[in-house]
Amino acid sequence: MSAHTGAEFDYEICNSRIRPIAEALIKKFEELRHIDPDKILFIVNHKSAGSKKQMVLARTSRISPKWTELLYQLGAVSYFYIIEFYEKTTATMDESQMVALVYRELRRIGPEGEILTPDVHDWWQVLMGLGRKWFYPDNSCPNLLDDDVDWKKLMGTYYDGPPQVAE
């Protein structure tokens, strides 16, 4: 007998739940258009809380070519990224908070396929638009997928448009 509590596995694929959110966000937000949601493996980590020093909600990383190839041989599509949600810190999130978290993680996948360290602009946008405590339990935030929600409205006077890419 295994000593699993709650979840059957320590790591669980949650594509069916998260991919539709990612697809909708990519369709709605210009700054995410370069991302192919089918290339992302979404998983929930039931085991770890990420880090003792700080609260980790999710982590986005590239999948090594070895694992991309092995997953492909198993019949999976070619996954190039993994977005891992830490259940211990995201379990109490409501739908709006989860949508915001998926948005924040998608922002880490750069136009050249690189993983970006969130820059001040990204965090500024999320913090000013959704509030500093957007991910706290018993708190909520606007749902980024609602028709009447956009960054310009959320950020008000703080909005300065998507970062301009130098030619």
N, C-alpha and C positions, 0 to 999 in steps of 0.2 A: 504493500500500500504506500502510495506517495503521501507526503505530508502537505499537500496543497490546501490552502485555506481559500475559500471563496472561489477564485478562478481555477479552472482546470489546468491552465498552463501559466508559466511565469510571463511568457510573451504571447500576445494574441494579435493576429492580423485583424485590423478593423477597417479594411478598405470599403466594405459595403456601407459602413456608417459615415466615414469621413470623406471618401472620394466625391460623393455628390455635393458636399459643402465646398470642397476645393474647386470642383468644376464650375459651380455657380459663382464663386469669388473670382475665378480667372476670367469668366465671361463678363463680369460686372466691372472689374478694376483694370484699367489700362496698364498699370505698373506690374501686373501679373501675367500679361498676355503671352509672354515668352515661355511660360511653363506648360509642360504636357502632364496633366494629372495621372495619365496612365503609366508614366515612368516612375511614379512614387509608390513605395510600399508604406502603408500607414500601419503602425503597430501600437498596441498598448502594453506598457511595461507594468505588470502587476507586482513585480518583485521589489524594485528599487525606488527610492524617492529622489534619485538623481545625485544629490550632494548634501552633505550635512551643513556646509557653510551657508548655502543660500538655497532658496526655494526654486527648484527647477520644475517647470511645467511641461516642457517638451524639448526635444533636441532634433535638429535636422542635420543629416550628414550624407555624404556620397557613399554608395555601396561599392565595395572594391570590385574591380573587374572579375576577379575569381568568382565572387558570389553572384554577380550579374549573370555570368556564364552558367554557373551551376543551377540557379533558379530557372534560367531559360531552358536548360536540359530537362528539368522536372516538369516542363510544360507551362511555366509562368511566362508572362511577357517579359521583355527586358526592363528590369527595374534599375534605375540609376541612382535613386535617392531613397532615403528612409526617413520618415518623420515619426519619431517615437514620443508618445504621450505617456507621462508618468501618472499612473492611476492614483497613486497616493496623494498627488497634489491637484489632480483635475477631477476627481470623483464628484466633488460637490458643485462643479461648474454647471450653470444652466446653458441652454442652447446658444444664447447670444454670446456668452463668454467663450464657448467652444468655437463658435464661428470666428470670433476675434483672434483666438489663439491660432487657429488654422491659417488665417490671414497673415498673422505675424510670422509664422514659420515659413509660409510660402515666400514671403518677402526675402528670406535668406537665400533663395535660389536665384543666383544672378543671371543676367542675360547671356553670359558666356558659359553658363553651366557650373560656375564656381559657387562655393558656399560662402556667403558674405557674413562677416561679423556685423551684427546689427549696428548701424551707425547712428549717430545722434539724431539725424533727421527721421529715420524710421521710428525710433523710440519716441521722439518728440511727437510725431504724428499720432501714434497710438496713445501716448499718455495725455496729450492735449485733447485729442478727439474723444477718447473713451473714459478719461479720468484716471488718476494715479492708482486707484484701487479697483480697476476694472475686473481683475481676476479674483478678488477676495470672495470667500464664501459669504452667503447672505447679501451679496452685492450683485448688481447686474450692470449691464452696459447696453447701449443701443445695438440692435442686430444689424451688422454691416450688410446683410442681404435684403433688408427691408427696402422697398422701392424708394421711400422718401429719405433714406439715409445715404449721405455721401460725405467724404472728408471735408469738403468745403463747408457744409452745414455744421458738421460736428466740431470743427476747429474754429469756426468764426474768424475773428481777427488774426488768429495764429496761422491761418491757411496761406501757404505760399506756392501751391501747385506742386506737381511731381518734380523731383530733382531734375535739373536740366543736365543732359548728357553733353559733354564737350565734344565737338566734332574733331 
